[in-house]
Amino acid sequence: MPTIVLNGEPRQLRAPMTVAELISELGLEARLVAVERNREIVPRAEHGEALVDDGDRLEIVTFVGGG
């Protein structure tokens, strides 16, 4: 099982997956997050193709609306 660091915390994945699959597994709304993998932004258009590899460091930020 791949192990990544997600928002500073180690996390084991159940299987290799894409960024989009990880977002879904976390229960997040894909259009409301930004993802950084190994210090590089992953464009939203690439979430379905970008693989999360063992040892990757990801930061996922959720946008919150309000005023």
C-alpha positions in Angstrom: 0.0 0.0 0.0 1.4 3.4 -0.9 2.1 5.8 1.9 1.9 9.5 1.3 2.1 12.7 3.5 -1.2 14.5 3.3 -1.3 18.0 4.8 1.7 17.1 7.0 0.3 13.8 8.2 1.4 10.3 7.0 -1.5 8.4 5.4 -1.6 5.0 3.8 -3.7 4.6 0.7 -5.8 1.5 0.1 -4.4 1.3 -3.5 -2.6 3.4 -6.1 -4.9 6.2 -7.2 -5.2 9.5 -9.0 -5.5 12.9 -7.4 -9.2 12.9 -8.4 -9.8 9.5 -6.7 -8.0 10.7 -3.5 -10.2 13.9 -3.4 -13.3 11.7 -3.8 -12.1 9.3 -1.1 -11.6 12.2 1.3 -15.2 13.3 0.6 -14.2 16.6 -0.8 -15.9 18.6 -3.6 -13.4 18.6 -6.5 -14.2 22.1 -7.7 -13.6 23.6 -4.3 -10.0 22.3 -3.7 -6.5 23.1 -4.8 -3.9 20.4 -4.8 -0.1 20.7 -4.5 2.0 17.6 -5.0 5.7 17.6 -4.2 5.6 21.5 -4.1 3.9 21.8 -7.5 0.3 22.7 -8.2 -1.7 20.0 -9.9 -4.0 21.8 -12.4 -7.7 20.7 -11.9 -7.8 19.5 -15.5 -5.1 17.0 -14.6 -6.6 15.6 -11.4 -8.0 12.6 -13.2 -4.7 11.7 -14.8 -2.1 12.7 -12.1 -1.1 9.6 -10.1 -0.4 9.7 -6.4 2.9 7.8 -5.9 4.4 6.2 -2.8 6.3 8.9 -0.8 4.4 11.9 -2.4 3.8 14.9 -0.3 0.4 16.5 -0.9 -1.3 19.6 0.4 -5.0 19.9 -0.3 -6.6 23.2 0.4 -10.4 23.6 0.6 -12.0 26.9 -0.5 -14.8 28.3 1.7 -17.2 30.9 0.5 -18.6 33.7 2.6 -18.5 37.3 3.1 
